[in-house]
Amino acid sequence: MMSFFSRNASSGQSSSFTLLIVALLLLGGGYLLLSNSGRSMDTIMFRHLVTDETETLTEEQQREIIYYSNVLSQRFGFGLRVKIYEHGLDRVEPDPRIIYIGLSPVHEQVNIAWPPVLKKALPENFLFDLEHKHFQAYFEQDDWPQGLFSAMRRLDRELIKIERE
């Protein structure tokens, strides 16, 4: 019986085969390491961009928010951060590069912190409606996640209008 690593193996054919197997193992290990680090980055982004103290948002919904934040960042230069509070809202200072949406479904509260430059660019009636009226019907129907995604679509439409002007 012949072993892969036998010293009596014939010439360079066996050593070439051994080198090929070692190279494939190294490439496979490198691939697994990179794919695992990609999942780790997703986990870090989840914690940073989406916080849901109520544990209502599904993982898919959280990924959708992260995807939207990435699209916003690439296209318009503004990211999105969402925090869902179990209790009352925290006061958040505006960040020049992040749109912050804080929701407290239990208290039916909304806090949106706009980057100053974006706040000047968006129509006042849009800002007022999103901050004070938009979520009320969704809170009453206990469907605030749908209200959040509806708000994101509305924001997208407004940003596209501004971009086209």
Secondary structure as GFF3:
##gff-version 3
##sequence-region A 1 165
A	DSSP	alpha_helix	11	49	.	.	.	ID=ss1
A	DSSP	beta_strand	50	52	.	.	.	ID=ss2
A	DSSP	alpha_helix	59	76	.	.	.	ID=ss3
A	DSSP	beta_strand	79	84	.	.	.	ID=ss4
A	DSSP	beta_strand	98	104	.	.	.	ID=ss5
A	DSSP	beta_strand	109	113	.	.	.	ID=ss6
A	DSSP	alpha_helix	116	121	.	.	.	ID=ss7
A	DSSP	alpha_helix	124	132	.	.	.	ID=ss8
A	DSSP	alpha_helix	134	140	.	.	.	ID=ss9
A	DSSP	alpha_helix	144	164	.	.	.	ID=ss10
###
